[in-house]
Amino acid sequence: MVQNFKKSLKKSLLPPKAALQKFLMQYRRTLLSSGLSPSELLNGRQISTKIDVLKPSVPHIMLHKESKKVNRSEQALNSFKFRVGDPCYAKVFSTRSEKSPKWVQMGTSSYHQGI
């Protein structure tokens, strides 16, 4: 490991402290013969890098999908059903003298898509 570190430090254009951090990050993420990295053995998970933010791994995506819960407001929004003839309202922001905007009926809906 010391020999690998010395080679890495010589090749790096970064300052020594930054080169050390970069080397340790890569070393901790590199898979061992067991198929796990040192960070996985120590922490039980793979440490993330900048590239992981741009392109997450498949297990990370699946974990995020499983833990993601639908917000109640999204459920309520998805439960609305609009029909032809339902009243349509718009929020009107008029003069500064009026302290709060008003909802004004604009007509009825003419669009229907079996929602």
VEXPAZA-169026 format. One record per residue: residue in three letters; x, y, z of N, C-alpha, C in turn; residue number from 1. Coordinates in Angstrom, 2 decimals, m for minus. Atoms other than C-alpha are relative to their C-alpha. Layout:
  resn     n_px     n_py     n_pz    ca_px    ca_py    ca_pz     c_px     c_py     c_pz  resi
   Ala        X        Y        Z        X        Y        Z        X        Y        Z   NUM
...
//
This chain:
  resn     n_px     n_py     n_pz    ca_px    ca_py    ca_pz     c_px     c_py     c_pz  resi
   Met     0.82    m1.18     0.00     0.00     0.00     0.00     0.87     1.26     0.00     1
   Val    m0.88    m1.16    m0.07     2.84     2.40     0.81     0.59     0.30    m1.38     2
   Gln    m0.55    m0.19     1.34     4.37     1.84    m2.63    m1.05     0.61    m0.93     3
   Asn     1.08    m0.57     0.82     1.01     2.51    m4.31    m0.24     1.46     0.35     4
   Phe     0.21    m1.39    m0.42     0.59     5.67    m2.26     1.11     0.91    m0.52     5
   Lys    m1.12    m0.81     0.48     4.05     6.96    m3.16    m0.11     0.27    m1.50     6
   Lys     0.18    m0.18     1.45     3.40     6.38    m6.88    m1.12     0.99    m0.28     7
   Ser     1.15    m0.88     0.18     0.05     8.10    m6.61     0.36     1.44     0.33     8
   Leu    m0.40    m1.34    m0.42     1.55    11.08    m4.80     0.92     0.65    m1.03     9
   Lys    m0.92    m0.53     1.00     4.32    11.48    m7.41    m0.73     0.40    m1.28    10
   Lys     0.73    m0.27     1.24     1.85    11.37   m10.32    m1.00     1.14     0.13    11
   Ser     1.05    m0.99    m0.22    m0.65    13.75    m8.76     0.52     1.44    m0.18    12
   Leu    m0.31    m1.42     0.15    m0.66    17.44    m9.66    m0.57     0.82     1.16    13
   Leu     0.63    m0.66    m1.14    m2.57    18.25    m6.47     1.00     0.23     1.12    14
   Pro    m0.85    m0.15    m1.19    m1.03    19.53    m3.23    m0.01    m1.31     0.80    15
   Pro    m0.09     1.28    m0.70     0.07    16.68    m0.93    m1.24    m0.37     0.84    16
   Lys     1.16     0.29    m0.83    m2.90    16.98     1.45    m1.20    m0.44    m0.85    17
   Ala     1.11     0.35     0.90    m5.45    16.90    m1.40     0.28    m1.34    m0.70    18
   Ala    m0.36     1.27     0.63    m3.55    14.05    m3.08    m0.22    m1.17     0.96    19
   Leu     0.23     1.02    m1.02    m3.69    12.07     0.17    m1.50    m0.31     0.12    20
   Gln     1.45     0.20    m0.12    m7.45    12.61     0.47    m0.57    m0.75    m1.21    21
   Lys     0.47     0.67     1.21    m8.02    11.57    m3.13     0.42    m1.47    m0.03    22
   Phe    m0.49     1.37    m0.03    m5.86     8.46    m2.74    m0.81    m0.84     1.00    23
   Leu     0.73     0.74    m1.02    m7.62     7.41     0.48    m1.44    m0.28    m0.43    24
   Met     1.37     0.19     0.49   m11.05     7.89    m1.11    m0.04    m1.16    m1.00    25
   Gln    m0.02     1.06     0.99   m10.15     5.66    m4.04     0.37    m1.35     0.61    26
   Tyr    m0.40     1.25    m0.67    m8.45     3.10    m1.81    m1.17    m0.60     0.76    27
   Arg     1.12     0.49    m0.81   m11.49     2.86     0.46    m1.16    m0.49    m0.85    28
   Arg     1.08     0.44     0.89   m13.80     2.35    m2.54     0.39    m1.20    m0.86    29
   Thr    m0.46     1.09     0.87   m11.67    m0.24    m4.37    m0.38    m1.36     0.60    30
   Leu     0.43     1.31    m0.47   m13.04    m3.78    m4.14     1.18    m0.89     0.34    31
   Leu    m1.01     0.98    m0.41   m11.00    m6.39    m2.32    m0.34    m1.35    m0.62    32
   Ser     0.25     1.34     0.55   m10.79   m10.09    m3.19    m1.32    m0.58     0.49    33
   Ser     1.28     0.47    m0.55   m13.90   m10.64    m1.03    m1.19     0.57    m0.78    34
   Gly     1.08    m0.64     0.76   m15.90    m8.45    m3.43    m0.57     1.22     0.70    35
   Leu     0.44    m1.17    m0.75   m16.38    m5.73    m0.80     1.16     0.98     0.13    36
   Ser    m1.04    m1.01    m0.18   m14.50    m2.47    m0.35     0.28     0.17     1.50    37
   Pro    m0.28    m0.25    m1.42   m12.79    m1.44     2.92    m1.10     0.83     0.68    38
   Ser     1.06    m0.81    m0.61   m15.53     1.16     3.50    m1.25    m0.83     0.26    39
   Glu     1.15     0.88    m0.22   m18.23    m1.51     3.09     0.24    m0.92     1.19    40
   Leu    m0.32     0.86    m1.14   m16.46    m3.77     5.58    m0.08     0.78     1.31    41
   Leu    m0.01    m0.81    m1.22   m16.09    m0.93     8.08    m1.37     0.57     0.33    42
   Asn     1.24    m0.73    m0.24   m19.37     0.97     7.65    m1.25    m0.75    m0.43    43
   Gly     1.16     0.74     0.47   m21.62    m1.61     6.02    m0.61     0.61    m1.26    44
   Arg     0.50    m0.62     1.23   m22.08     0.62     2.95     1.18     0.60    m0.76    45
   Gln    m1.02    m0.62     0.84   m20.10     2.07     0.07    m0.05     1.51     0.21    46
   Ile    m0.01    m1.46    m0.13   m19.00     5.69     0.56    m0.28     0.62    m1.36    47
   Ser     0.37    m0.64     1.27   m20.27     8.11    m2.06     1.06     1.01    m0.42    48
   Thr    m0.94    m0.96     0.57   m18.19    10.28    m4.36    m0.78     0.99    m0.85    49
   Lys     0.65    m1.00     0.84   m18.92    13.21    m6.65    m0.71    m0.64    m1.19    50
   Ile     0.60     0.65     1.16   m19.66    10.87    m9.55    m1.31    m0.69     0.38    51
   Asp     1.24     0.64    m0.46   m22.31     9.08    m7.46    m1.17     0.98     0.00    52
   Val     1.05    m1.02     0.02   m24.22    12.34    m7.25    m0.54     0.16    m1.42    53
   Leu     0.41    m0.16     1.39   m24.28    12.60   m11.04    m0.70    m1.24    m0.54    54
   Lys     0.56     1.24     0.51   m25.03     8.95   m11.73    m0.05    m1.02     1.14    55
   Pro     0.09     0.92    m1.13   m26.29     6.98    m8.72     0.01    m1.45    m0.46    56
   Ser    m0.04     1.43     0.32   m25.77     3.23    m8.63    m1.40    m0.59     0.05    57
   Val     1.31     0.67     0.03   m28.65     0.81    m9.22    m0.51    m0.31     1.40    58
   Pro     0.52     0.25    m1.35   m28.86    m0.31    m5.56    m0.45     1.28     0.70    59
   His     0.38    m1.27    m0.61   m28.96     3.35    m4.49    m1.34     0.47    m0.54    60
   Ile     1.27    m0.40     0.60   m31.80     4.08    m6.92    m1.14    m0.84     0.56    61
   Met     1.04     0.88    m0.52   m33.76     1.03    m5.74    m0.32     0.31     1.46    62
   Leu     0.21    m0.35    m1.40   m33.27     1.97    m2.09    m0.80     1.28     0.11    63
   His     0.71    m1.27    m0.01   m34.47     5.51    m2.82    m1.47    m0.20    m0.38    64
   Lys     1.37     0.25     0.42   m37.58     4.21    m4.62    m0.81    m0.68     1.09    65
   Glu     0.71     0.71    m1.07   m38.47     1.88    m1.75    m0.32     0.91     1.17    66
   Ser     0.20    m0.87    m1.16   m38.05     4.54     0.91    m0.86     1.22    m0.31    67
   Lys     0.77    m1.17     0.40   m39.85     7.22    m1.06    m1.48    m0.25     0.25    68
   Lys     1.42     0.15    m0.28   m43.38     7.71     0.17    m0.76     1.13    m0.68    69
   Val     0.81    m0.99     0.68   m46.15     9.50    m1.63    m0.54     0.99     1.03    70
   Asn     0.46    m1.06    m0.87   m46.99    12.80    m0.03    m1.53     0.04     0.01    71
   Arg     1.46    m0.04    m0.08   m50.58    13.21     1.19    m0.60     1.02    m0.95    72
   Ser     0.52    m1.01     0.91   m51.03    16.36    m0.85     0.02    m0.50    m1.44    73
   Glu    m0.04     0.59     1.33   m49.96    14.47    m3.98    m1.13    m1.00    m0.17    74
   Gln     1.10     0.94     0.06   m52.49    11.76    m3.17    m1.32     0.74    m0.19    75
   Ala     1.23    m0.78     0.12   m55.22    14.37    m2.73    m0.11     0.62    m1.39    76
   Leu     0.00    m0.60     1.33   m54.22    16.08    m5.97    m0.35    m1.02    m1.07    77
   Asn     0.28     1.05     0.98   m54.32    12.80    m7.88    m1.42    m0.54     0.11    78
   Ser     1.35     0.53    m0.16   m57.77    11.98    m6.50    m1.07     0.93    m0.60    79
   Phe     0.97    m0.90     0.60   m59.43    15.03    m8.11    m0.45    m0.52    m1.35    80
   Lys     0.54     0.35     1.31   m61.70    14.28   m11.04    m0.79     1.20    m0.52    81
   Phe     0.66    m1.14     0.61   m62.80    17.06   m13.34    m0.96    m0.48    m1.07    82
   Arg     1.00     0.35     1.00   m65.89    16.91   m15.49    m0.40     1.25    m0.77    83
   Val     0.49    m1.13     0.80   m67.29    19.09   m18.26    m1.12     0.66     0.78    84
   Gly     1.02    m0.76    m0.71   m69.37    21.82   m16.67     0.41     0.38     1.41    85
   Asp    m0.47    m0.40    m1.33   m67.38    22.05   m13.41     0.45     1.45    m0.04    86
   Pro    m0.41    m1.42     0.00   m66.79    25.68   m12.39     1.52     0.13     0.05    87
   Cys    m1.43    m0.29     0.02   m63.32    27.13   m13.04     0.23     1.34     0.67    88
   Tyr    m0.31    m1.22    m0.71   m61.76    29.75   m10.80     1.44     0.41    m0.28    89
   Ala    m1.35    m0.54     0.18   m58.73    32.01   m11.19     0.26     0.99     1.13    90
   Lys    m0.38    m0.93    m1.06   m56.86    33.97    m8.57     0.38     1.32    m0.66    91
   Val    m0.21    m1.31     0.61   m56.96    37.67    m9.46     0.74     0.90     0.99    92
   Phe    m0.80    m0.93    m0.79   m54.24    39.97    m8.13    m0.19     1.36    m0.63    93
   Ser     0.29    m1.29     0.64   m55.57    43.44    m8.82     0.79     1.11     0.65    94
   Thr    m0.69    m1.20    m0.48   m54.73    46.76    m7.19     0.67    m0.24     1.35    95
   Arg    m0.71     0.10    m1.28   m52.49    47.36    m4.21    m0.92     0.30     1.18    96
   Ser     0.91    m0.34    m1.09   m55.40    48.68    m2.19    m0.67    m1.25     0.58    97
   Glu     0.57     1.24    m0.50   m56.81    45.18    m1.92     1.12    m0.81     0.63    98
   Lys    m1.07     0.67    m0.73   m54.80    43.32     0.69     0.15    m1.47    m0.38    99
   Ser    m0.10     1.41     0.35   m55.64    39.80    m0.42    m0.58    m0.25    m1.39   100
   Pro     0.53     0.31     1.33   m56.17    38.31    m3.88    m1.37    m0.68     0.10   101
   Lys     1.34     0.57     0.01   m59.63    37.15    m4.86    m0.08    m1.13    m1.02   102
   Trp     0.29     1.07     0.93   m60.84    33.98    m6.51    m1.26     0.39    m0.77   103
   Val     1.11    m0.40     0.85   m63.11    34.80    m9.46    m0.36    m1.16    m0.91   104
   Gln     0.43     1.06     0.89   m65.21    32.30   m11.38     0.17     0.45    m1.44   105
   Met    m0.32    m0.34     1.38   m64.00    32.27   m14.97    m0.92    m0.70    m0.99   106
   Gly     0.87     0.75     0.89   m66.57    29.90   m16.42    m0.05    m1.45     0.44   107
   Thr     0.05     1.43    m0.31   m66.89    26.16   m16.64     1.05    m0.73    m0.82   108
   Ser    m1.01     0.77     0.71   m64.44    23.50   m17.68    m0.58    m0.61    m1.25   109
   Ser     0.45     0.59     1.26   m64.66    22.30   m21.25     0.90    m1.15    m0.41   110
   Tyr    m0.94     1.06     0.32   m61.85    19.77   m21.14    m0.30    m1.20     0.89   111
   His     0.26     1.21    m0.79   m62.44    16.20   m20.05     0.93    m1.09    m0.48   112
   Gln    m0.87     1.14     0.29   m59.91    13.43   m19.88    m0.22    m0.95     1.15   113
   Gly     0.38     0.95    m1.03   m61.05    10.38   m17.94     1.03    m0.18     1.08   114
   Ile    m1.00     0.03    m1.08   m58.87    11.14   m14.93    m0.55    m0.81     1.15   115
//
